[in-house]
Amino acid sequence: MAHALFAVVCDGYGAPGSPALTVAADVLYGAAAVLAVAVIQRITARQAAGIAAEAAVPAGAVAPAPAGPPQPA
């Protein structure tokens, strides 16, 4: 979102073509890419852990039912 804001500012509001704002927008775009990669890696790790946990359960096994209704936190 910050990249989009800086891009709008660079393109027409206040300082069109400002090198400083253009560089700031590009840095924010790069940071967003790094964060996206981190999120994808976390999702992949959780999926792999879920698959490993599922593989450890014998075929036909059923998880035990909870002892009672959920309690409010």
PyMOL commands that set and color helices and strands:
alter all, ss='L'
color gray80, all
select helices_A, chain A and resi 2-11+19-56
alter helices_A, ss='H'
color red, helices_A
deselect
rebuild
show_as cartoon
